[in-house]
Amino acid sequence: MDWPAYTPDLNPIKHVWDMLGRRIAARQHHPTYLPALRRALLDEWCNIPQDQTYNLIFSMPRRYKACIASSGRQTPY
């Protein structure tokens, strides 16, 4: 089923949260209480390679153009 474009997909921070979630899920020991989750998120935030965030930011014009070209319908992003 094709889904229409969802404007939060055009918000870079949503993609950063996705990166953080994947990094937390990949940890050998998952945080089991809130302070541990906060610490893990801060650790992973500091360890996100800067080139990943640059690539995300620099990809945004392409994402906007794809959304406009598809008239708000599904895009590859």
ZAPA-48529 format. One record per atom (N, C-alpha, C): residue number from 0; y, x, z. Coordinates in nm, 3 decimals, padded with zeros to 5 digits. Layout:
@seq NUM v Y u X w Z
...
This chain:
@seq 0 v -00.117 u 00.084 w 00.000
@seq 0 v 00.000 u 00.000 w 00.000
@seq 0 v 00.124 u 00.089 w 00.000
@seq 1 v 00.218 u 00.059 w -00.086
@seq 1 v 00.344 u 00.132 w -00.089
@seq 1 v 00.437 u 00.078 w 00.019
@seq 2 v 00.497 u 00.168 w 00.091
@seq 2 v 00.592 u 00.130 w 00.194
@seq 2 v 00.732 u 00.166 w 00.147
@seq 3 v 00.830 u 00.083 w 00.179
@seq 3 v 00.968 u 00.116 w 00.141
@seq 3 v 01.017 u 00.238 w 00.220
@seq 4 v 01.117 u 00.304 w 00.165
@seq 4 v 01.177 u 00.417 w 00.236
@seq 4 v 01.229 u 00.367 w 00.370
@seq 5 v 01.214 u 00.448 w 00.468
@seq 5 v 01.256 u 00.414 w 00.604
@seq 5 v 01.367 u 00.512 w 00.639
@seq 6 v 01.487 u 00.464 w 00.659
@seq 6 v 01.601 u 00.555 w 00.673
@seq 6 v 01.586 u 00.662 w 00.780
@seq 7 v 01.513 u 00.639 w 00.891
@seq 7 v 01.495 u 00.753 w 00.983
@seq 7 v 01.424 u 00.871 w 00.917
@seq 8 v 01.351 u 00.845 w 00.807
@seq 8 v 01.290 u 00.957 w 00.734
@seq 8 v 01.397 u 01.049 w 00.678
@seq 9 v 01.519 u 01.000 w 00.667
@seq 9 v 01.629 u 01.080 w 00.615
@seq 9 v 01.706 u 01.150 w 00.728
@seq 10 v 01.656 u 01.137 w 00.849
@seq 10 v 01.720 u 01.199 w 00.964
@seq 10 v 01.640 u 01.325 w 01.001
@seq 11 v 01.699 u 01.444 w 00.987
@seq 11 v 01.623 u 01.567 w 01.012
@seq 11 v 01.562 u 01.576 w 01.152
@seq 12 v 01.627 u 01.520 w 01.253
@seq 12 v 01.573 u 01.535 w 01.388
@seq 12 v 01.439 u 01.463 w 01.402
@seq 13 v 01.417 u 01.356 w 01.325
@seq 13 v 01.287 u 01.288 w 01.328
@seq 13 v 01.177 u 01.383 w 01.284
@seq 14 v 01.206 u 01.466 w 01.186
@seq 14 v 01.107 u 01.562 w 01.137
@seq 14 v 01.086 u 01.675 w 01.238
@seq 15 v 01.191 u 01.712 w 01.309
@seq 15 v 01.178 u 01.814 w 01.413
@seq 15 v 01.089 u 01.760 w 01.525
@seq 16 v 01.109 u 01.634 w 01.564
@seq 16 v 01.023 u 01.573 w 01.666
@seq 16 v 00.878 u 01.572 w 01.620
@seq 17 v 00.857 u 01.546 w 01.491
@seq 17 v 00.721 u 01.549 w 01.437
@seq 17 v 00.662 u 01.689 w 01.450
@seq 18 v 00.741 u 01.791 w 01.417
@seq 18 v 00.695 u 01.930 w 01.432
@seq 18 v 00.656 u 01.958 w 01.577
@seq 19 v 00.743 u 01.915 w 01.670
@seq 19 v 00.715 u 01.937 w 01.812
@seq 19 v 00.587 u 01.866 w 01.854
@seq 20 v 00.570 u 01.743 w 01.809
@seq 20 v 00.450 u 01.667 w 01.844
@seq 20 v 00.324 u 01.735 w 01.795
@seq 21 v 00.328 u 01.786 w 01.672
@seq 21 v 00.211 u 01.856 w 01.617
@seq 21 v 00.184 u 01.985 w 01.694
@seq 22 v 00.289 u 02.053 w 01.735
@seq 22 v 00.271 u 02.178 w 01.809
@seq 22 v 00.214 u 02.151 w 01.948
@seq 23 v 00.259 u 02.044 w 02.013
@seq 23 v 00.205 u 02.007 w 02.145
@seq 23 v 00.058 u 01.967 w 02.131
@seq 24 v 00.027 u 01.888 w 02.028
@seq 24 v -00.112 u 01.843 w 02.007
@seq 24 v -00.205 u 01.960 w 01.977
@seq 25 v -00.152 u 02.067 w 01.919
@seq 25 v -00.235 u 02.182 w 01.884
@seq 25 v -00.261 u 02.274 w 02.003
@seq 26 v -00.193 u 02.250 w 02.113
@seq 26 v -00.213 u 02.335 w 02.231
@seq 26 v -00.353 u 02.317 w 02.287
@seq 27 v -00.406 u 02.425 w 02.341
@seq 27 v -00.540 u 02.420 w 02.399
@seq 27 v -00.541 u 02.330 w 02.523
@seq 28 v -00.437 u 02.341 w 02.604
@seq 28 v -00.427 u 02.258 w 02.725
@seq 28 v -00.308 u 02.165 w 02.708
@seq 29 v -00.333 u 02.036 w 02.702
@seq 29 v -00.226 u 01.938 w 02.684
@seq 29 v -00.159 u 01.911 w 02.819
@seq 30 v -00.028 u 01.894 w 02.818
@seq 30 v 00.042 u 01.860 w 02.943
@seq 30 v -00.007 u 01.725 w 02.996
@seq 31 v -00.029 u 01.719 w 03.126
@seq 31 v -00.083 u 01.595 w 03.185
@seq 31 v 00.018 u 01.523 w 03.274
@seq 32 v 00.133 u 01.581 w 03.296
@seq 32 v 00.236 u 01.513 w 03.373
@seq 32 v 00.372 u 01.548 w 03.314
@seq 33 v 00.472 u 01.468 w 03.346
@seq 33 v 00.602 u 01.477 w 03.280
@seq 33 v 00.669 u 01.614 w 03.289
@seq 34 v 00.677 u 01.677 w 03.406
@seq 34 v 00.741 u 01.810 w 03.408
@seq 34 v 00.669 u 01.912 w 03.318
@seq 35 v 00.538 u 01.903 w 03.309
@seq 35 v 00.463 u 01.995 w 03.222
@seq 35 v 00.493 u 01.965 w 03.075
@seq 36 v 00.509 u 01.837 w 03.042
@seq 36 v 00.544 u 01.800 w 02.905
@seq 36 v 00.682 u 01.852 w 02.870
@seq 37 v 00.776 u 01.836 w 02.960
@seq 37 v 00.912 u 01.888 w 02.937
@seq 37 v 00.909 u 02.039 w 02.913
@seq 38 v 00.834 u 02.110 w 02.997
@seq 38 v 00.824 u 02.256 w 02.983
@seq 38 v 00.761 u 02.293 w 02.849
@seq 39 v 00.654 u 02.222 w 02.813
@seq 39 v 00.584 u 02.249 w 02.687
@seq 39 v 00.676 u 02.222 w 02.568
@seq 40 v 00.752 u 02.113 w 02.574
@seq 40 v 00.846 u 02.082 w 02.465
@seq 40 v 00.953 u 02.189 w 02.452
@seq 41 v 01.006 u 02.234 w 02.565
@seq 41 v 01.107 u 02.341 w 02.561
@seq 41 v 01.048 u 02.470 w 02.505
@seq 42 v 00.927 u 02.503 w 02.547
@seq 42 v 00.861 u 02.623 w 02.495
@seq 42 v 00.842 u 02.613 w 02.345
@seq 43 v 00.791 u 02.498 w 02.300
@seq 43 v 00.765 u 02.482 w 02.157
@seq 43 v 00.895 u 02.476 w 02.078
@seq 44 v 00.998 u 02.414 w 02.135
@seq 44 v 01.130 u 02.409 w 02.069
@seq 44 v 01.179 u 02.551 w 02.042
@seq 45 v 01.165 u 02.637 w 02.140
@seq 45 v 01.211 u 02.776 w 02.124
@seq 45 v 01.124 u 02.853 w 02.025
@seq 46 v 01.003 u 02.807 w 02.002
@seq 46 v 00.910 u 02.879 w 01.914
@seq 46 v 00.901 u 02.824 w 01.773
@seq 47 v 00.979 u 02.720 w 01.742
@seq 47 v 00.980 u 02.671 w 01.604
@seq 47 v 01.046 u 02.778 w 01.518
@seq 48 v 00.977 u 02.825 w 01.416
@seq 48 v 01.038 u 02.928 w 01.331
@seq 48 v 01.167 u 02.876 w 01.266
@seq 49 v 01.269 u 02.958 w 01.269
@seq 49 v 01.399 u 02.916 w 01.218
@seq 49 v 01.391 u 02.880 w 01.070
@seq 50 v 01.303 u 02.946 w 00.995
@seq 50 v 01.294 u 02.914 w 00.852
@seq 50 v 01.243 u 02.772 w 00.830
@seq 51 v 01.162 u 02.718 w 00.923
@seq 51 v 01.118 u 02.579 w 00.909
@seq 51 v 01.235 u 02.483 w 00.923
@seq 52 v 01.322 u 02.508 w 01.019
@seq 52 v 01.437 u 02.419 w 01.034
@seq 52 v 01.535 u 02.435 w 00.919
@seq 53 v 01.553 u 02.558 w 00.871
@seq 53 v 01.639 u 02.579 w 00.754
@seq 53 v 01.584 u 02.504 w 00.633
@seq 54 v 01.453 u 02.517 w 00.609
@seq 54 v 01.391 u 02.448 w 00.496
@seq 54 v 01.410 u 02.297 w 00.506
@seq 55 v 01.396 u 02.246 w 00.627
@seq 55 v 01.414 u 02.102 w 00.648
@seq 55 v 01.558 u 02.062 w 00.615
@seq 56 v 01.654 u 02.133 w 00.668
@seq 56 v 01.794 u 02.099 w 00.644
@seq 56 v 01.829 u 02.112 w 00.495
@seq 57 v 01.784 u 02.220 w 00.433
@seq 57 v 01.815 u 02.241 w 00.291
@seq 57 v 01.742 u 02.143 w 00.200
@seq 58 v 01.637 u 02.078 w 00.250
@seq 58 v 01.565 u 01.979 w 00.169
@seq 58 v 01.631 u 01.841 w 00.174
@seq 59 v 01.725 u 01.822 w 00.264
@seq 59 v 01.784 u 01.690 w 00.282
@seq 59 v 01.853 u 01.636 w 00.157
@seq 60 v 01.930 u 01.715 w 00.082
@seq 60 v 01.990 u 01.659 w -00.040
@seq 60 v 01.884 u 01.607 w -00.138
@seq 61 v 01.771 u 01.677 w -00.150
@seq 61 v 01.662 u 01.629 w -00.236
@seq 61 v 01.607 u 01.497 w -00.184
@seq 62 v 01.594 u 01.486 w -00.053
@seq 62 v 01.542 u 01.363 w 00.008
@seq 62 v 01.637 u 01.246 w -00.018
@seq 63 v 01.767 u 01.270 w -00.003
@seq 63 v 01.865 u 01.165 w -00.028
@seq 63 v 01.859 u 01.120 w -00.174
@seq 64 v 01.855 u 01.217 w -00.264
@seq 64 v 01.849 u 01.184 w -00.407
@seq 64 v 01.723 u 01.106 w -00.441
@seq 65 v 01.610 u 01.144 w -00.381
@seq 65 v 01.484 u 01.073 w -00.407
@seq 65 v 01.493 u 00.929 w -00.357
@seq 66 v 01.556 u 00.909 w -00.243
@seq 66 v 01.570 u 00.774 w -00.188
@seq 66 v 01.660 u 00.689 w -00.279
@seq 67 v 01.769 u 00.747 w -00.325
@seq 67 v 01.859 u 00.675 w -00.415
@seq 67 v 01.790 u 00.645 w -00.547
@seq 68 v 01.719 u 00.745 w -00.602
@seq 68 v 01.651 u 00.726 w -00.731
@seq 68 v 01.542 u 00.620 w -00.723
@seq 69 v 01.482 u 00.605 w -00.605
@seq 69 v 01.375 u 00.506 w -00.591
@seq 69 v 01.429 u 00.370 w -00.547
@seq 70 v 01.560 u 00.356 w -00.543
@seq 70 v 01.626 u 00.232 w -00.497
@seq 70 v 01.577 u 00.191 w -00.359
@seq 71 v 01.555 u 00.290 w -00.274
@seq 71 v 01.514 u 00.262 w -00.137
@seq 71 v 01.365 u 00.238 w -00.120
@seq 72 v 01.291 u 00.253 w -00.227
@seq 72 v 01.145 u 00.234 w -00.216
@seq 72 v 01.081 u 00.364 w -00.168
@seq 73 v 00.949 u 00.366 w -00.172
@seq 73 v 00.873 u 00.481 w -00.124
@seq 73 v 00.913 u 00.609 w -00.196
@seq 74 v 00.921 u 00.717 w -00.120
@seq 74 v 00.948 u 00.850 w -00.177
@seq 74 v 00.836 u 00.943 w -00.131
@seq 75 v 00.827 u 01.062 w -00.189
@seq 75 v 00.722 u 01.154 w -00.145
@seq 75 v 00.746 u 01.211 w -00.005
@seq 76 v 00.861 u 01.180 w 00.053
@seq 76 v 00.892 u 01.233 w 00.185
@seq 76 v 00.853 u 01.132 w 00.288
